[in-house]
């Protein structure tokens, strides 16, 4: 249901990347070649998230905050990033401001949608975007 709401309210973002929680960003990683072995060393990926009601931040992002599961999310980030780890802000973006101007009415409509209150992360995907295009999968774990 999250992707249905994303498709309706931000079709551009929906078309270039599916709903996700970002574990780490380019600027957090100096050596990408160490990430794949670290992910492969994880026996099982299962992070259970309880989602909050959609929120609109000051930057124009409408997102689903992750309420419960933050510690497991941070633990997974620690396993991937090692000593450079910083606490993340786990969430699922519904509307991105580079594509759509979010409004309070849009937020109200999204809040009225039948969004899940729980998701389980079972896969980590390394992705790459070139020139603002579709995000391409480089590797998935488990493969």
C-alpha positions, 0 to 999 in steps of 0.5 A, spaced: 500 500 500 505 504 501 507 504 493 500 505 491 500 512 495 507 514 493 505 513 486 499 517 487 502 523 490 509 523 487 509 518 481 516 521 479 519 518 485 515 512 485 518 511 478 525 511 480 525 507 486 521 503 490 519 504 497 525 503 502 528 505 508 535 508 507 541 504 511 547 509 508 548 514 503 554 515 499 557 521 503 557 516 509 562 511 506 569 512 503 570 504 501 564 501 498 568 495 497 568 493 504 560 494 504 559 487 500 563 483 505 560 486 511 553 485 508 554 477 506 557 476 513 550 478 516 547 471 517 539 473 517 537 480 515 530 482 519 528 488 522 521 489 524 519 496 524 513 499 527 511 505 523 508 512 525 503 516 522 505 520 516 509 527 517 510 533 513 517 536 515 520 543 514 523 541 508 517 539 504 518 531 505 512 527 507 514 521 510 512 515 515 517 515 521 519 508 524 517 508 531 519 501 533 525 498 530 530 504 531 535 500 535 535 494 530 536 499 524 542 502 528 545 495 529 545 494 522 548 500 520 553 499 525 555 492 522 555 496 515 559 502 517 563 500 522 567 505 526 564 511 522 557 509 524 552 515 526 545 514 528 540 514 522 533 517 522 529 511 519 523 513 515 520 511 509 519 517 504 512 518 501 513 525 497 520 528 496 520 535 495 524 535 488 518 532 485 512 535 488 510 541 493 507 537 499 501 541 502 497 540 509 491 537 504 496 532 501 498 530 508 491 529 510 489 525 504 495 521 505 493 520 513 487 518 511 490 512 506 490 505 509 497 505 510 501 499 514 503 500 521 508 495 520 513 493 515 519 488 516 526 489 512 529 482 510 533 485 504 539 490 503 540 492 496 546 496 494 543 501 489 546 507 484 543 513 480 546 516 474 544 523 472 537 523 476 535 517 473 532 510 475 536 507 481 539 501 479 540 495 483 548 493 484 547 487 489 542 484 493 543 481 500 541 475 501 542 474 494 
